[in-house]
Amino acid sequence: MCTSCIHISVQSNGNKSEAIPSTRMILSELVDTIFVFVRISDDNNTIGTIFIFQIDMACRSFIKNGSHLLRPILFSRTIVNGTQDKPPFPKVLPFGLPLQNELPEVKSVPDTPPNHQVYPNISRRLLECRGIEIIHNKLIHKQYGIMALAPGLMKENHFNTIRDMTNKRIDMERCFSIWRVDPPWHPWYFKGLNKKRGAGKGSLEYFVTPIKANRIIIEIGGSLSFDYLYRTLLTIAESLPFPAIPVSQELLDKWEAERNEIQEKNINPLRWEYLIRNNIMNCHRFTDFYDIEFARYGPKVR
């Protein structure tokens, strides 16, 4: 049980002021507690001020059927169930971000090169997937994205899955999304079942996009926080044919700082780069070209 006290005072516009005697009422079985401050005006002149302490939905019937001074409260104040601890996200994107809100649809079949009636045959070239990505491994707009942890091939259905999940599950009025990978361009051939082997390549089945490790797949940003987007980005990453995780710029900076710290505090002079560069113990005899080309520190030894 809790009580409520309503005090009404009226002040005229003239030099003299007159006050209405205080009215004290007891309202029982009140649940919520709110504070209301209402100014009642008549013909653009302030007549009085009403301050209500601890009023609830239960006293609306009293306000509606009570004095005419209390009736404007019903129309001046709307009681909202629940509270909002955080302000809503702005719908205007920060300056400098792209205006492309939704991921566009990609072509499943690339354009035929000039002077060719059909797409030319290409070997599988699995070398496109080997090694660590050294160019597209950073976020352009310094916000959020999805990074591949292992190499793989992306087909048309993977692009469509990413596009549908991103455009439907994320509020695109408050953020943007862009592709960081090329549309499918590499032809992939396949022989049907119960067919003889040999006799050249099989028929063209579909096109794929080779992906290296540490490659950024998509980039998302705007006025939304990383915690708000994490679950959606994790679901998108799990739908890919290779291991991938959602990342942010803070997370990438943290990983880079840890790698730099390990290199700076390493007291062992015989590092991998030093051994390969100086051919210590004739290591070039059993070191392959691909071991140097596709290693993490391979570009430093070339």
C-alpha positions in Angstrom: 0.0 0.0 0.0 1.3 3.5 -0.9 -0.3 6.9 -0.8 -0.3 9.8 -3.1 -0.7 13.5 -2.3 -1.9 16.1 -4.9 -1.4 19.8 -4.2 -3.1 22.4 -6.4 -2.2 26.0 -6.3 -3.5 28.8 -8.7 -1.9 32.1 -9.3 -3.7 34.9 -11.2 -2.1 37.1 -13.8 -2.7 40.3 -11.8 -0.7 41.8 -9.0 -2.8 40.0 -6.4 -2.5 36.3 -6.0 -5.1 34.0 -4.6 -4.5 30.4 -3.7 -6.9 27.5 -3.7 -6.8 25.5 -0.5 -4.8 22.3 -0.7 -6.7 19.2 -1.5 -5.4 16.0 0.0 -6.5 12.6 -1.3 -5.4 9.1 -0.6 -5.0 6.7 -3.5 -4.5 3.1 -2.6 -3.1 0.1 -4.5 -0.7 2.0 -6.6 1.8 0.0 -8.6 4.1 2.3 -10.6 5.7 5.6 -9.6 6.0 8.4 -12.0 6.5 12.2 -11.8 4.2 14.5 -13.8 4.5 18.3 -14.1 1.6 19.9 -15.9 0.9 23.6 -16.7 -2.7 24.4 -17.3 -3.4 27.4 -19.6 -6.6 29.2 -20.5 -6.6 31.8 -23.4 -2.8 31.7 -23.5 -2.6 32.7 -19.9 -1.1 30.5 -17.2 -3.8 29.8 -14.6 -2.0 27.3 -12.4 0.5 24.5 -11.9 -0.3 21.0 -10.9 2.4 18.7 -9.4 1.4 15.1 -9.0 3.6 12.7 -7.0 3.2 9.0 -7.3 0.3 8.6 -9.7 -0.7 5.4 -11.4 -3.0 4.0 -14.1 -5.5 3.2 -11.3 -6.2 6.9 -10.7 -7.2 7.7 -14.3 -10.8 7.2 -13.6 -10.6 9.7 -10.8 -8.9 12.2 -13.1 -11.5 11.8 -15.8 -14.4 12.2 -13.4 -12.8 14.6 -11.0 -12.2 18.3 -11.1 -11.8 20.2 -14.4 -8.3 21.2 -13.3 -7.2 17.6 -13.3 -8.7 16.6 -16.6 -5.9 18.0 -18.8 -3.5 15.5 -17.2 -5.2 12.7 -19.1 -4.4 14.3 -22.4 -1.1 16.0 -21.5 0.8 12.9 -20.2 0.9 9.4 -21.6 2.1 6.7 -19.3 4.5 4.3 -21.1 5.1 0.8 -19.8 8.9 0.2 -19.5 11.9 2.4 -19.7 14.7 2.9 -22.2 18.2 3.1 -20.6 19.9 3.9 -23.9 18.9 6.5 -26.6 17.9 5.1 -30.0 20.5 4.8 -32.7 20.5 7.7 -35.1 19.3 7.0 -38.6 21.8 9.3 -40.2 25.1 7.7 -41.1 28.3 9.4 -39.9 30.1 11.6 -42.5 32.5 9.8 -44.7 30.8 6.4 -44.9 29.3 4.9 -48.1 25.7 5.4 -48.8 25.2 1.9 -50.0 22.8 0.5 -47.4 22.1 -3.0 -48.8 24.4 -5.6 -50.3 23.8 -5.7 -54.1 23.1 -8.9 -56.0 26.2 -10.4 -57.6 26.3 -12.0 -61.1 26.3 -15.8 -61.0 27.9 -15.9 -64.5 30.6 -13.4 -65.4 30.7 -11.5 -68.7 32.4 -13.4 -71.5 35.8 -11.9 -72.4 36.0 -10.0 -75.7 36.7 -12.1 -78.9 35.3 -15.2 -77.2 31.8 -16.7 -77.8 32.0 -18.8 -74.7 33.9 -18.5 -71.5 37.4 -20.0 -72.0 38.6 -23.1 -70.2 40.9 -22.4 -67.2 42.7 -24.8 -64.9 41.7 -25.1 -61.3 44.5 -22.9 -60.1 44.2 -23.8 -56.4 47.2 -21.6 -55.9 44.7 -18.7 -55.7 43.7 -20.1 -52.3 47.1 -20.8 -50.8 48.9 -18.5 -48.5 47.9 -15.5 -46.3 46.0 -12.5 -47.7 48.3 -9.5 -47.5 46.2 -6.9 -49.3 42.5 -7.2 -48.4 43.1 -8.1 -44.7 42.2 -4.8 -43.2 38.9 -2.9 -42.8 38.6 0.2 -45.0 36.1 2.1 -42.9 37.5 0.9 -39.6 34.4 -0.7 -38.2 33.2 -4.3 -38.5 33.3 -7.2 -40.9 33.7 -10.9 -41.4 37.2 -12.4 -41.8 38.1 -15.9 -43.3 40.4 -18.0 -41.1 41.1 -20.6 -43.7 41.1 -20.8 -47.6 38.1 -21.9 -49.5 35.9 -21.4 -52.5 32.7 -19.3 -52.5 29.9 -20.2 -54.9 26.8 -18.3 -55.9 24.6 -19.8 -53.1 27.1 -18.5 -50.5 26.8 -15.0 -51.9 23.0 -15.2 -51.9 23.0 -16.4 -48.3 25.2 -13.6 -47.1 23.1 -11.0 -48.9 19.7 -12.3 -47.6 20.9 -12.5 -44.0 22.5 -9.1 -44.1 19.6 -7.2 -45.7 16.9 -8.9 -43.7 18.3 -9.2 -40.2 20.1 -5.8 -40.0 18.5 -2.4 -39.9 19.9 -0.9 -43.1 18.6 2.5 -42.3 21.3 2.9 -39.6 24.3 1.1 -41.2 25.9 0.2 -44.5 27.4 -3.0 -46.0 29.8 -3.6 -48.9 31.3 -6.6 -50.6 35.1 -7.0 -50.2 35.4 -10.0 -52.5 34.9 -10.3 -56.3 31.8 -12.0 -57.7 32.2 -15.6 -58.9 34.7 -15.5 -61.8 36.6 -18.8 -61.8 35.0 -21.6 -63.8 34.6 -25.0 -62.1 34.2 -28.1 -64.2 32.6 -31.4 -63.2 32.0 -34.7 -64.8 28.6 -36.3 -64.3 28.2 -39.6 -62.5 28.7 -42.9 -64.4 30.7 -41.3 -67.1 34.1 -42.4 -68.4 37.1 -40.5 -67.3 39.5 -38.8 -69.6 38.6 -37.1 -72.9 39.4 -33.6 -71.6 37.6 -31.4 -69.2 34.0 -32.0 -68.0 31.2 -29.6 -68.6 31.1 -26.2 -66.9 29.2 -26.6 -63.6 29.4 -23.2 -61.9 31.7 -20.3 -61.1 33.6 -19.8 -57.8 35.6 -17.1 -56.1 38.9 -18.3 -54.5 39.4 -17.0 -50.9 42.6 -16.9 -49.0 43.1 -16.9 -45.2 42.6 -13.6 -43.4 40.5 -12.2 -46.3 37.7 -9.7 -45.4 34.5 -11.1 -46.9 32.1 -8.2 -46.2 32.3 -5.0 -44.3 29.5 -3.5 -42.2 29.4 -0.3 -40.2 27.3 2.8 -39.3 25.7 3.9 -36.1 25.2 0.4 -34.7 27.5 -1.1 -32.1 29.5 -4.3 -32.6 27.6 -6.1 -29.8 24.3 -5.3 -31.6 25.6 -6.9 -34.9 27.7 -9.7 -33.4 25.0 -12.5 -33.4 24.0 -11.7 -36.9 27.6 -11.6 -38.2 28.3 -14.9 -36.4 25.4 -16.6 -38.1 26.6 -15.4 -41.5 30.2 -16.5 -40.7 28.9 -20.0 -39.8 27.1 -20.4 -43.1 30.4 -20.0 -45.1 32.2 -23.2 -46.5 35.3 -22.3 -44.5 36.0 -21.1 -40.9 35.3 -17.4 -40.5 34.6 -15.0 -37.6 33.2 -11.5 -37.2 35.8 -8.9 -36.4 36.0 -5.2 -35.5 38.8 -2.7 -35.9 39.5 -2.9 -32.2 40.0 -6.6 -32.4 42.3 -6.4 -35.4 44.4 -3.7 -33.7 44.6 -6.0 -30.6 45.9 -8.9 -32.7 48.4 -6.8 -34.5 49.7 -5.4 -31.2 50.1 -8.9 -29.8 52.1 -10.0 -32.9 54.3 -7.0 -32.7 54.9 -7.5 -29.0 56.0 -11.1 -29.6 58.5 -10.0 -32.3 59.9 -7.2 -30.1 60.3 -9.3 -27.0 61.7 -12.3 -28.9 65.3 -12.9 -27.7 66.0 -15.8 -30.0 68.2 -14.4 -32.9 67.5 -17.5 -35.1 64.2 -16.4 -36.4 62.6 -18.1 -39.4 63.2 -15.1 -41.7 66.9 -15.0 -40.6 67.4 -18.7 -41.3 65.8 -18.6 -44.8 67.5 -15.3 -45.8 71.0 -16.5 -44.8 70.6 -20.2 -45.7 71.6 -21.3 -42.3 72.7 -25.0 -42.3 71.9 -25.1 -46.0 68.2 -25.0 -45.4 67.5 -24.1 -49.1 68.3 -27.7 -49.9 65.0 -29.0 -48.3 63.0 -25.7 -48.5 60.5 -25.5 -51.3 59.5 -22.4 -53.2 55.9 -22.7 -52.0 57.2 -22.8 -48.3 58.6 -19.4 -48.8 56.0 -17.9 -51.1 52.9 -18.8 -49.1 54.3 -18.5 -45.6 53.1 -15.8 -43.2 56.5 -14.1 -43.2 57.3 -15.1 -46.8 57.0 -11.6 -48.3 59.8 -10.4 -46.1 62.2 -13.1 -47.5 61.4 -12.7 -51.2 
